[in-house]
Amino acid sequence: MITCRVCNSEKASEYLKVCKDCIRKNFEKSFPFIEKTHSEARKKINLPAFPPRKGIKCGICGNECEIANGEKGYCGLSENFKGKLVRKIGNKEIGLGLMYKDWHPTNCVPVQWCAGGSGAGYPNYAKLPSTEIGFANASIFLGTCSYHCLYCQNTDWHEMIKERKPLMKAKELAEEILSDESFTCVCWFGGSPEAQAPFVWNVSRLIRKRAKKEGRILRICLESNGNFSWFWLKRIAKISLESGGGIKFDLKASRGSNLNFALSGVSNEMAYKNFERLVSLHRKRPEVPFLRASTLLVPHYIDLEEVREIIKFIASLDKTIPYSLLAFYPCYLFKDLGFTAKKFAEECYREAKKAGLEKVNIGNVHLLV
């Protein structure tokens, strides 16, 4: 780590060069460092530094890019070709990513409350009244993201978007999953599903339609940053709810915090709006918590001030929403930050319980120091 280039007192990531306090309170002076960091990182994978704001509007995800002629959107899939929005990948029929089998119990963040990990909702939504040993999750890793986190823990999507492969066809992917009776759930993650929402919706729709007809348990779940277009999210969420699955938002920083922009390149306002919108669905199925949240405890940047605000937000909506506090390990551009302190994670846990949240856990405990 280095001394912050703005205040010359607090510690900062060697790559970002500005500390959390300056990002919060002296954003104008911090911005040049933030801009340089994201510009250099995104250039390596041939993507715009920030969501463009001049041209044809793309409504696929919450970034709502406005793309100029000959340019592409933040995700790299939507392009303005001679004044027309073109999207050859990430549409209803073609997706960028891959699927693999992950036997239960999976590394699902809210595993202790989901149907596959705990048997919640048995027998309507789970095959067994406990962990579904002998059954599996169809894990679909998508090669795009509507954020660009400087501490991304799944950077394989960078190469995928750069190379535009591997590709998946909607009907073939749905059939592959449906033909395997060991699958009891499907999880969309990556990367993140927002930038390929039409594909996520179509495959999920195909799977749900046949599973419902056959009386089969096959849950649809998403792990997301929440930066969806509401047009697509509400359609996907309905399928997920009916199937017994759930949607987990990674609330990376407090609402409107400059830290979200600095660390992930994008505002989190749309994510928070979407989280609020999904609460009504969460209350429709209490036996298996539908809406879930998590926060990665990034050393030196995501502190108790940020976590308290996130906790307060969740508690104000519904105290039954599961909340996971995740331990961080050095990765991507934040390899110099170290691991999350056990003492800090436990302090955050106590704050969450104090606020009345009923379902709280600390994830990746093996990483705590």
C-alpha positions as CSV (number, residue, x, y, z in Angstrom):
1,M,0.0,0.0,0.0
2,I,1.0,3.7,-0.4
3,T,0.2,7.0,1.2
4,C,-2.9,8.7,-0.3
5,R,-1.9,11.0,-3.1
6,V,-4.6,13.6,-2.1
7,C,-4.3,13.8,1.7
8,N,-0.8,12.4,2.1
9,S,-1.8,10.8,5.4
10,E,-4.2,7.8,5.0
11,K,-3.3,4.5,3.4
12,A,-4.5,3.7,-0.2
13,S,-4.2,0.9,-2.7
14,E,-1.1,1.3,-4.7
15,Y,-3.2,1.0,-7.9
16,L,-6.0,3.4,-7.0
17,K,-3.8,5.8,-5.1
18,V,-6.5,7.6,-3.1
19,C,-8.0,6.6,0.3
20,K,-11.6,6.1,1.3
21,D,-11.9,9.4,3.2
22,C,-10.7,11.5,0.3
23,I,-13.1,9.6,-2.1
24,R,-15.9,10.4,0.3
25,K,-15.1,14.0,1.2
26,N,-12.7,15.3,-1.5
27,F,-14.1,13.6,-4.6
28,E,-13.1,16.4,-7.0
29,K,-9.4,15.9,-6.2
30,S,-9.8,12.1,-6.1
31,F,-11.5,11.8,-9.4
32,P,-8.4,12.1,-11.7
33,F,-6.9,9.1,-10.0
34,I,-10.1,7.1,-10.2
35,E,-10.5,8.0,-13.8
36,K,-7.0,7.0,-14.7
37,T,-7.3,3.7,-12.8
38,H,-10.5,2.6,-14.6
39,S,-9.4,3.9,-18.0
40,E,-6.2,1.9,-17.9
41,A,-7.9,-1.3,-16.6
42,R,-10.8,-1.2,-19.1
43,K,-8.5,-0.4,-22.0
44,K,-6.8,-3.8,-21.5
45,I,-10.1,-5.5,-22.3
46,N,-11.2,-3.1,-25.0
47,L,-14.1,-1.5,-23.1
48,P,-15.1,2.1,-22.4
49,A,-13.8,3.5,-19.1
50,F,-17.3,4.6,-18.0
51,P,-20.8,4.2,-19.4
52,P,-21.0,6.5,-22.5
53,R,-23.5,9.4,-22.4
54,K,-23.8,10.5,-26.0
55,G,-25.8,8.7,-28.7
56,I,-28.5,6.0,-28.9
57,K,-29.8,4.8,-25.6
58,C,-29.4,1.1,-24.6
59,G,-31.9,-0.1,-22.0
60,I,-30.5,-3.6,-21.4
61,C,-29.0,-2.9,-17.9
62,G,-29.1,-0.1,-15.3
63,N,-26.2,1.8,-16.9
64,E,-28.5,3.0,-19.7
65,C,-25.6,3.7,-22.0
66,E,-26.0,6.3,-24.7
67,I,-23.8,5.0,-27.5
68,A,-22.3,7.2,-30.3
69,N,-22.0,6.0,-33.9
70,G,-19.2,3.4,-34.3
71,E,-18.9,3.0,-30.5
72,K,-20.0,0.3,-28.0
73,G,-21.6,0.4,-24.6
74,Y,-20.0,-0.2,-21.2
75,C,-20.6,-4.0,-21.3
76,G,-19.1,-4.3,-24.8
77,L,-22.1,-6.1,-26.3
78,S,-24.3,-3.2,-27.5
79,E,-22.9,-1.3,-30.5
80,N,-24.1,1.7,-32.5
81,F,-23.7,0.6,-36.2
82,K,-24.6,3.4,-38.6
83,G,-27.1,4.9,-36.2
84,K,-28.7,1.5,-35.3
85,L,-28.3,-0.3,-32.0
86,V,-26.8,-3.8,-32.7
87,R,-26.5,-6.6,-30.2
88,K,-25.2,-9.9,-31.6
89,I,-24.4,-11.5,-28.2
90,G,-26.4,-11.1,-25.0
91,N,-29.7,-11.1,-26.8
92,K,-32.5,-13.6,-26.3
93,E,-30.9,-16.3,-28.3
94,I,-27.1,-16.1,-27.9
95,G,-25.2,-15.6,-24.6
96,L,-21.5,-15.2,-23.7
97,G,-20.4,-17.6,-20.9
98,L,-20.3,-21.3,-19.9
99,M,-22.2,-23.7,-17.7
100,Y,-20.8,-26.4,-15.3
101,K,-22.1,-28.8,-12.7
102,D,-21.7,-27.9,-9.1
103,W,-22.8,-30.6,-6.6
104,H,-24.7,-29.5,-3.5
105,P,-23.8,-28.0,-1.1
106,T,-22.5,-25.3,-3.4
107,N,-20.6,-22.2,-2.5
108,C,-23.8,-20.2,-2.8
109,V,-23.5,-17.2,-0.5
110,P,-26.9,-17.6,1.3
111,V,-26.6,-21.4,1.3
112,Q,-27.8,-21.8,4.8
113,W,-31.2,-20.2,3.9
114,C,-31.7,-21.4,0.3
115,A,-33.7,-24.5,-0.5
116,G,-30.8,-26.5,-2.0
117,G,-28.5,-25.8,1.0
118,S,-31.0,-26.1,3.9
119,G,-34.1,-27.9,2.6
120,A,-36.1,-24.7,3.2
121,G,-39.5,-24.9,1.6
122,Y,-39.5,-28.8,1.5
123,P,-41.3,-30.5,-0.3
124,N,-42.6,-27.7,-2.6
125,Y,-39.2,-26.1,-3.4
126,A,-36.6,-28.7,-2.1
127,K,-36.0,-32.3,-2.9
128,L,-34.9,-33.1,0.6
129,P,-35.6,-31.5,4.1
130,S,-31.9,-30.8,4.4
131,T,-29.0,-30.2,2.1
132,E,-29.7,-31.8,-1.3
133,I,-26.8,-34.3,-1.3
134,G,-26.8,-36.1,-4.5
135,F,-28.2,-33.3,-6.5
136,A,-26.5,-30.4,-8.3
137,N,-26.6,-26.8,-9.3
138,A,-26.3,-25.7,-13.0
139,S,-23.8,-22.9,-12.5
140,I,-23.8,-20.4,-15.5
141,F,-20.8,-18.1,-15.5
142,L,-21.5,-15.1,-17.7
143,G,-18.7,-13.3,-19.5
144,T,-20.0,-9.7,-18.9
145,C,-20.6,-7.3,-16.1
146,S,-22.3,-4.0,-15.6
147,Y,-19.7,-3.0,-13.0
148,H,-15.9,-3.1,-13.1
149,C,-14.7,-3.8,-9.6
150,L,-11.0,-3.2,-8.9
151,Y,-11.1,-6.1,-6.5
152,C,-13.1,-8.5,-8.8
153,Q,-12.8,-12.1,-7.6
154,N,-14.0,-13.7,-10.8
155,T,-11.9,-12.0,-13.6
156,D,-12.4,-14.8,-16.1
157,W,-15.1,-12.7,-17.6
158,H,-12.5,-10.2,-18.7
159,E,-11.0,-12.7,-21.2
160,M,-14.4,-13.9,-22.3
161,I,-15.6,-10.4,-23.3
162,K,-12.3,-9.6,-24.9
163,E,-12.4,-12.8,-27.0
164,R,-16.2,-13.0,-27.4
165,K,-16.3,-16.7,-26.5
166,P,-17.4,-19.2,-25.4
167,L,-21.0,-18.7,-26.8
168,M,-24.1,-20.4,-25.7
169,K,-27.5,-20.9,-27.5
170,A,-30.6,-20.4,-25.4
171,K,-32.5,-23.5,-26.5
172,E,-29.5,-25.8,-26.3
173,L,-28.5,-24.5,-22.8
174,A,-32.0,-25.0,-21.5
175,E,-32.2,-28.5,-23.0
176,E,-28.8,-29.5,-21.5
177,I,-30.0,-28.5,-18.1
178,L,-33.4,-30.0,-18.4
179,S,-32.1,-33.3,-19.6
180,D,-30.0,-33.9,-16.4
181,E,-32.3,-35.0,-13.6
182,S,-29.6,-34.3,-11.0
183,F,-30.0,-30.5,-11.4
184,T,-32.3,-28.9,-8.9
185,C,-31.3,-25.3,-9.3
186,V,-29.7,-23.0,-11.8
187,C,-27.5,-20.1,-10.7
188,W,-26.6,-17.1,-13.0
189,F,-23.5,-15.3,-12.0
190,G,-20.1,-14.4,-13.5
191,G,-19.3,-11.6,-14.2
192,S,-22.8,-10.6,-13.6
193,P,-26.2,-11.3,-15.3
194,E,-27.5,-7.7,-15.8
195,A,-25.7,-7.0,-19.2
196,Q,-27.2,-10.2,-20.7
197,A,-30.6,-9.9,-19.2
198,P,-32.5,-10.9,-22.4
199,F,-30.6,-14.2,-22.5
200,V,-31.0,-14.9,-18.8
201,W,-34.7,-14.2,-19.1
202,N,-35.2,-16.5,-22.1
203,V,-33.3,-19.5,-20.8
204,S,-34.9,-19.2,-17.4
205,R,-38.3,-18.9,-19.1
206,L,-37.7,-22.1,-21.1
207,I,-36.5,-24.0,-18.1
208,R,-39.3,-22.9,-15.9
209,K,-42.0,-23.6,-18.4
210,R,-41.0,-27.3,-18.8
211,A,-40.1,-27.8,-15.2
212,K,-43.5,-26.5,-14.1
213,K,-45.3,-28.8,-16.7
214,E,-43.4,-31.8,-15.4
215,G,-43.9,-30.9,-11.7
216,R,-40.1,-30.8,-11.3
217,I,-38.1,-28.9,-8.7
218,L,-35.7,-26.7,-10.6
219,R,-35.0,-23.3,-9.0
220,I,-33.7,-20.2,-10.8
221,C,-31.3,-18.1,-8.8
222,L,-29.1,-15.0,-9.6
223,E,-26.0,-13.5,-8.0
224,S,-25.9,-9.9,-9.1
225,N,-24.7,-6.4,-8.4
226,G,-28.3,-5.3,-8.9
227,N,-27.6,-2.9,-11.7
228,F,-30.5,-4.2,-13.9
229,S,-33.0,-2.5,-16.1
230,W,-36.2,-2.9,-14.2
231,F,-37.9,-4.0,-17.5
232,W,-35.9,-7.2,-17.5
233,L,-35.4,-7.7,-13.8
234,K,-39.1,-7.8,-13.0
235,R,-39.6,-10.6,-15.6
236,I,-36.7,-12.6,-14.4
237,A,-37.6,-12.1,-10.7
238,K,-41.1,-13.5,-11.3
239,I,-39.6,-16.7,-12.7
240,S,-37.2,-17.0,-9.9
241,L,-39.8,-16.5,-7.2
242,E,-42.2,-19.1,-8.7
243,S,-39.4,-21.6,-9.0
244,G,-38.3,-21.5,-5.4
245,G,-35.1,-19.6,-6.2
246,G,-33.8,-16.2,-5.1
247,I,-31.9,-13.2,-6.1
248,K,-28.8,-12.0,-4.2
249,F,-27.6,-8.4,-4.6
250,D,-24.0,-7.6,-3.7
251,L,-24.4,-4.2,-2.1
252,K,-20.8,-3.1,-2.4
253,A,-21.1,0.3,-0.7
254,S,-23.8,2.4,0.9
255,R,-26.4,4.1,-1.2
256,G,-25.0,6.9,-3.4
257,S,-21.6,6.4,-1.9
258,N,-18.7,7.7,-4.0
259,L,-16.9,4.6,-3.0
260,N,-19.1,2.5,-5.2
261,F,-18.1,4.6,-8.2
262,A,-14.4,4.6,-7.2
263,L,-14.2,0.9,-6.6
264,S,-16.6,-0.4,-9.3
265,G,-16.8,2.4,-11.9
266,V,-20.5,2.9,-11.7
267,S,-23.1,4.5,-9.5
268,N,-25.2,2.1,-7.3
269,E,-28.4,4.1,-7.3
270,M,-30.1,1.7,-9.7
271,A,-29.1,-1.3,-7.7
272,Y,-30.7,0.2,-4.5
273,K,-33.9,1.1,-6.4
274,N,-34.1,-2.4,-7.7
275,F,-33.5,-3.9,-4.3
276,E,-36.4,-1.8,-2.9
277,R,-38.6,-2.9,-5.8
278,L,-38.1,-6.6,-5.0
279,V,-39.1,-6.5,-1.4
280,S,-42.8,-7.0,-2.2
281,L,-41.9,-10.3,-3.9
282,H,-39.7,-11.3,-1.0
283,R,-42.8,-11.1,1.3
284,K,-44.8,-13.4,-0.9
285,R,-42.7,-16.5,-0.1
286,P,-41.4,-16.4,3.5
287,E,-40.5,-20.1,3.6
288,V,-37.6,-19.6,1.3
289,P,-36.1,-16.1,1.5
290,F,-36.3,-14.7,-2.0
291,L,-34.3,-11.4,-1.7
292,R,-30.8,-11.7,-0.3
293,A,-27.8,-9.4,0.2
294,S,-24.1,-9.5,0.7
295,T,-21.2,-7.1,1.2
296,L,-17.5,-7.8,0.6
297,L,-15.5,-6.4,3.5
298,V,-12.7,-4.8,1.5
299,P,-9.9,-3.7,3.9
300,H,-9.1,0.1,4.1
301,Y,-12.2,1.0,1.9
302,I,-15.4,-0.7,3.1
303,D,-15.4,0.3,6.8
304,L,-18.0,0.2,9.6
305,E,-19.5,3.5,8.4
306,E,-20.4,1.9,5.0
307,V,-21.6,-1.3,6.5
308,R,-23.8,0.4,9.0
309,E,-25.6,2.4,6.3
310,I,-26.1,-0.8,4.3
311,I,-27.5,-2.6,7.4
312,K,-29.8,0.3,8.1
313,F,-31.1,0.2,4.6
314,I,-31.9,-3.5,4.6
315,A,-33.4,-3.3,8.1
316,S,-35.7,-0.5,7.0
317,L,-37.2,-2.7,4.3
318,D,-37.5,-6.1,5.8
319,K,-35.5,-7.7,8.7
320,T,-36.0,-11.2,7.3
321,I,-33.8,-10.5,4.3
322,P,-30.6,-12.6,4.6
323,Y,-27.4,-10.6,4.8
324,S,-23.9,-12.1,4.3
325,L,-20.7,-10.4,5.3
326,L,-18.0,-11.7,3.1
327,A,-14.3,-11.9,3.9
328,F,-11.9,-10.4,1.2
329,Y,-8.7,-11.8,-0.1
330,P,-6.2,-9.8,-2.2
331,C,-7.1,-10.1,-5.9
332,Y,-7.1,-8.3,-9.3
333,L,-5.9,-4.7,-8.8
334,F,-6.2,-4.8,-5.0
335,K,-3.6,-7.4,-4.3
336,D,-1.9,-5.1,-1.8
337,L,-4.8,-4.7,0.6
338,G,-4.5,-7.8,2.7
339,F,-7.3,-10.0,4.2
340,T,-10.4,-9.0,6.2
341,A,-9.8,-8.9,9.9
342,K,-11.8,-11.3,12.0
343,K,-12.4,-8.6,14.6
344,F,-13.9,-6.3,12.0
345,A,-16.2,-9.0,10.5
346,E,-17.5,-9.8,13.9
347,E,-18.1,-6.2,14.7
348,C,-20.1,-5.9,11.5
349,Y,-22.1,-9.0,12.4
350,R,-23.0,-7.5,15.8
351,E,-24.1,-4.3,14.1
352,A,-26.4,-6.3,11.8
353,K,-27.9,-8.2,14.7
354,K,-28.3,-5.1,16.8
355,A,-30.3,-3.5,13.9
356,G,-32.6,-6.5,14.0
357,L,-31.6,-8.4,10.9
358,E,-32.8,-12.0,11.6
359,K,-30.6,-13.9,9.1
360,V,-26.9,-12.8,9.2
361,N,-23.8,-14.8,8.5
362,I,-20.1,-14.3,7.9
363,G,-18.9,-15.9,4.7
364,N,-15.4,-17.1,3.7
365,V,-14.4,-17.4,7.4
366,H,-11.3,-19.3,6.4
367,L,-9.9,-16.1,4.9
368,L,-10.3,-14.0,8.1
369,V,-7.1,-13.0,9.9
